[in-house]
Amino acid sequence: MLTLDLLERLDGVAHGFFTRAGGISDGIYAGLNCGPGSDDDPRAVAENRARARARLGGGATALLTANQVHGIRVVPATGPWPGETPPAADGIVTATPGLAVGVLSADCAPVLLADAEGRIVAAAHAGWKGALAGIVEATVAAMVERGARKTRICAGIGPCIAQDSYEVGPDFVAAFAKGDADGGAFFRPGTGDRQHFDLPGYVADRLRRAGIDRIALAGRDTCAEDALFFSYRRSTRRGEPDYGRGLSAICLAR
């Protein structure tokens, strides 16, 4: 499990960006696959999630993730999901101690946020579509609606695909040119008409534009670091039928 000093120093907050280490899944899911949406054995996924919750600390008694759809919906959480059915959302915010909220990722950027003084935490799933559409801003707004202050919020961007590994085509670049005039700063030339996109840098920029100044980045590349992280792009290149999902989670200590 990786942590960031910025979040680690916060009183009453526990967080973690989990690697593949410590899980019981095997094959293409080898390690700590925490994704119920994968085709892994559900019993292995449940055990992996239980291990992650225990490792997180903070007295976490439950772990919630959503059915992520690359959108901007953010949902509040006060306890387990009704009927144990995760809502379709890409952000979760809570003020309930001991309730860990998290996101699942395999190249997309996991973002953990906390207002330790206001006792509010959140987790956001920021793939390129969600980041462009405004998931970061929506998550910050949901925290502020519940009493957080932007000047107190700290944000950590976990392991995700790095610019060196994220080569994209003209259609991708065009989508950014249309959706965000400032997005061009996060591309650099690749081979031919290809470009390399800086996802963590872009997410950090969107956080700053949302009024968040205290930001830390893990600086790890999920696509390049096979032994530590799951990666959709790497699995696709290998022709594998599926891929594992890594967990990032945060909670208020009980």
C-alpha positions as CSV (number, residue, x, y, z in Angstrom):
1,M,0.0,0.0,0.0
2,L,1.3,3.4,-0.9
3,T,0.6,6.6,1.0
4,L,1.2,10.3,0.3
5,D,2.8,12.5,3.0
6,L,0.3,15.3,2.4
7,L,-2.6,13.0,3.4
8,E,-0.6,11.0,5.9
9,R,0.0,14.1,8.1
10,L,-3.7,14.8,8.4
11,D,-5.1,14.0,11.9
12,G,-8.0,11.5,11.9
13,V,-7.7,10.5,8.3
14,A,-6.5,7.1,6.9
15,H,-5.8,6.5,3.3
16,G,-4.1,4.1,0.9
17,F,-3.3,3.5,-2.7
18,F,-3.1,-0.3,-2.9
19,T,-0.8,-2.2,-5.1
20,R,-1.2,-5.8,-6.3
21,A,0.6,-7.1,-3.2
22,G,-1.2,-9.1,-0.5
23,G,-4.1,-10.5,-2.4
24,I,-5.2,-14.0,-3.2
25,S,-6.3,-13.7,-6.8
26,D,-4.3,-15.6,-9.5
27,G,-3.8,-15.7,-13.2
28,I,-4.3,-12.3,-15.0
29,Y,-5.8,-11.0,-11.7
30,A,-2.8,-12.1,-9.6
31,G,-2.7,-10.2,-6.3
32,L,-5.1,-7.8,-4.7
33,N,-7.7,-7.5,-7.4
34,C,-10.5,-5.5,-5.7
35,G,-12.8,-5.1,-8.7
36,P,-16.2,-6.8,-8.5
37,G,-16.7,-5.8,-12.1
38,S,-13.9,-8.1,-13.3
39,D,-14.5,-11.8,-14.2
40,D,-12.3,-12.9,-11.2
41,D,-13.7,-15.3,-8.6
42,P,-16.1,-13.2,-6.6
43,R,-14.9,-14.9,-3.4
44,A,-11.3,-13.8,-4.1
45,V,-12.4,-10.3,-4.8
46,A,-14.4,-10.2,-1.5
47,E,-11.4,-11.5,0.4
48,N,-9.1,-9.0,-1.3
49,R,-11.4,-6.1,-0.4
50,A,-11.6,-7.3,3.2
51,R,-7.8,-7.4,3.4
52,A,-7.5,-3.9,2.0
53,R,-10.1,-2.5,4.4
54,A,-8.2,-4.0,7.3
55,R,-4.9,-2.7,6.0
56,L,-6.3,0.8,5.5
57,G,-6.6,1.3,9.2
58,G,-8.6,4.1,10.8
59,G,-11.0,1.6,12.3
60,A,-12.7,1.2,8.9
61,T,-15.7,-1.1,9.3
62,A,-17.0,-0.9,5.8
63,L,-15.6,-0.2,2.3
64,L,-17.7,1.4,-0.4
65,T,-16.9,1.7,-4.1
66,A,-19.4,2.7,-6.9
67,N,-20.3,1.4,-10.3
68,Q,-18.0,3.7,-12.2
69,V,-19.2,5.1,-15.5
70,H,-16.6,7.8,-16.5
71,G,-19.1,10.5,-15.6
72,I,-19.3,13.3,-13.1
73,R,-21.9,12.1,-10.6
74,V,-20.9,12.2,-7.0
75,V,-22.9,10.4,-4.3
76,P,-22.9,10.9,-0.5
77,A,-22.5,7.8,1.7
78,T,-23.5,7.4,5.3
79,G,-23.4,3.6,5.4
80,P,-23.5,0.5,3.2
81,W,-25.3,0.9,-0.1
82,P,-29.0,0.0,0.0
83,G,-29.4,-3.6,-1.1
84,E,-25.6,-3.7,-1.4
85,T,-26.0,-2.4,-4.9
86,P,-23.4,0.3,-5.8
87,P,-24.8,3.4,-7.5
88,A,-23.6,4.5,-10.9
89,A,-21.1,7.3,-10.0
90,D,-17.5,8.3,-10.1
91,G,-17.2,10.1,-6.8
92,I,-18.2,9.3,-3.2
93,V,-18.2,11.8,-0.3
94,T,-18.7,10.9,3.4
95,A,-18.6,12.5,6.8
96,T,-19.2,9.1,8.6
97,P,-16.2,7.9,10.6
98,G,-15.1,4.4,9.9
99,L,-16.7,4.3,6.4
100,A,-14.0,3.9,3.8
101,V,-14.8,5.3,0.4
102,G,-12.8,4.3,-2.6
103,V,-12.3,4.1,-6.3
104,L,-11.2,1.2,-8.6
105,S,-8.7,1.9,-11.3
106,A,-6.4,0.3,-13.9
107,D,-4.8,3.3,-15.5
108,C,-7.3,6.0,-14.6
109,A,-6.4,8.5,-11.9
110,P,-7.7,7.8,-8.4
111,V,-8.1,11.0,-6.4
112,L,-8.5,11.0,-2.6
113,L,-9.5,14.2,-0.9
114,A,-9.8,15.3,2.7
115,D,-10.8,18.2,4.9
116,A,-9.5,16.9,8.1
117,E,-10.8,19.8,10.2
118,G,-14.2,19.7,8.6
119,R,-14.3,15.9,8.9
120,I,-15.2,15.2,5.3
121,V,-13.4,12.9,2.9
122,A,-14.0,11.9,-0.7
123,A,-12.7,9.6,-3.5
124,A,-13.0,10.3,-7.2
125,H,-12.3,8.2,-10.3
126,A,-10.7,10.5,-13.0
127,G,-10.2,8.9,-16.3
128,W,-9.7,11.2,-19.2
129,K,-13.4,11.4,-20.0
130,G,-14.4,12.2,-16.4
131,A,-11.6,14.6,-15.9
132,L,-12.5,16.5,-19.0
133,A,-16.2,16.5,-18.1
134,G,-15.5,17.8,-14.5
135,I,-15.5,15.0,-12.0
136,V,-12.8,16.8,-10.0
137,E,-14.9,19.9,-9.7
138,A,-18.0,18.0,-8.9
139,T,-16.3,16.1,-6.1
140,V,-14.9,19.3,-4.6
141,A,-18.4,20.9,-4.8
142,A,-20.0,17.9,-3.1
143,M,-17.5,18.3,-0.2
144,V,-18.1,22.0,0.1
145,E,-21.9,21.5,0.1
146,R,-21.4,19.3,3.2
147,G,-19.3,21.9,5.0
148,A,-15.7,21.4,3.7
149,R,-13.6,24.5,2.8
150,K,-11.5,24.6,-0.3
151,T,-8.6,26.2,1.6
152,R,-8.5,23.1,3.9
153,I,-8.9,20.4,1.4
154,C,-5.9,18.2,0.6
155,A,-5.9,16.1,-2.5
156,G,-3.8,13.1,-3.5
157,I,-3.5,11.7,-7.0
158,G,-2.6,8.1,-6.9
159,P,-0.8,5.8,-9.4
160,C,-2.2,6.0,-12.9
161,I,-1.0,5.8,-16.5
162,A,1.9,8.2,-17.0
163,Q,2.6,10.4,-20.0
164,D,5.3,8.2,-21.4
165,S,2.9,5.3,-21.6
166,Y,-0.2,7.2,-22.7
167,E,0.0,7.6,-26.5
168,V,-3.2,8.8,-28.1
169,G,-4.5,9.6,-31.6
170,P,-5.9,12.7,-33.3
171,D,-9.5,12.0,-32.2
172,F,-8.4,12.1,-28.6
173,V,-6.6,15.3,-29.0
174,A,-9.5,16.8,-30.9
175,A,-11.9,15.9,-28.0
176,F,-9.7,17.9,-25.6
177,A,-9.4,20.9,-28.0
178,K,-13.2,21.0,-28.1
179,G,-13.9,20.4,-24.4
180,D,-11.1,22.4,-22.8
181,A,-9.1,25.1,-24.5
182,D,-6.4,24.8,-21.8
183,G,-6.0,21.0,-22.3
184,G,-3.4,21.3,-25.0
185,A,-0.7,22.1,-22.5
186,F,-0.8,18.4,-21.4
187,F,0.1,16.8,-24.7
188,R,3.6,16.3,-26.2
189,P,4.5,14.9,-29.6
190,G,4.7,11.2,-30.1
191,T,5.2,9.1,-33.3
192,G,3.7,10.5,-36.4
193,D,0.3,12.0,-35.7
194,R,0.3,10.5,-32.2
195,Q,0.5,12.5,-28.9
196,H,1.4,11.6,-25.3
197,F,-1.2,12.8,-22.8
198,D,-0.3,13.7,-19.2
199,L,-3.3,12.5,-17.2
200,P,-2.0,13.1,-13.7
201,G,-0.8,16.6,-14.6
202,Y,-4.2,17.4,-16.1
203,V,-6.1,16.1,-13.1
204,A,-3.8,18.2,-10.9
205,D,-4.5,21.2,-13.0
206,R,-8.3,20.7,-12.8
207,L,-7.9,20.5,-9.0
208,R,-6.1,23.8,-9.0
209,R,-8.8,25.4,-11.2
210,A,-11.4,24.1,-8.7
211,G,-9.6,26.0,-5.9
212,I,-7.5,23.3,-4.4
213,D,-3.9,24.3,-3.8
214,R,-2.6,21.4,-1.6
215,I,-2.0,18.6,-4.0
216,A,0.3,15.6,-4.0
217,L,1.0,13.1,-6.8
218,A,2.2,9.5,-6.4
219,G,4.2,9.7,-9.6
220,R,3.8,6.0,-10.5
221,D,3.0,4.5,-13.9
222,T,0.4,1.7,-13.7
223,C,1.0,0.7,-17.3
224,A,4.8,0.4,-17.0
225,E,5.0,-1.2,-13.5
226,D,3.5,-4.7,-14.1
227,A,4.5,-6.2,-10.8
228,L,2.8,-3.5,-8.8
229,F,-0.3,-2.3,-10.6
230,F,-3.1,-3.5,-12.8
231,S,-3.4,-1.8,-16.2
232,Y,-6.2,-1.9,-18.8
233,R,-3.8,-0.6,-21.6
234,R,-1.2,-3.2,-20.8
235,S,-3.7,-6.0,-20.7
236,T,-5.2,-4.9,-24.0
237,R,-1.8,-4.8,-25.7
238,R,-1.2,-8.4,-24.5
239,G,-4.6,-9.5,-25.8
240,E,-5.7,-10.6,-22.4
241,P,-9.5,-11.1,-21.9
242,D,-9.8,-9.0,-18.8
243,Y,-7.8,-7.1,-16.2
244,G,-7.7,-6.5,-12.4
245,R,-8.7,-3.3,-10.7
246,G,-6.6,-1.6,-8.0
247,L,-8.2,0.1,-5.0
248,S,-7.6,3.5,-3.6
249,A,-9.5,4.4,-0.4
250,I,-9.8,7.0,2.4
251,C,-11.7,7.2,5.6
252,L,-12.2,9.3,8.7
253,A,-10.8,7.5,11.7
254,R,-13.3,6.3,14.3
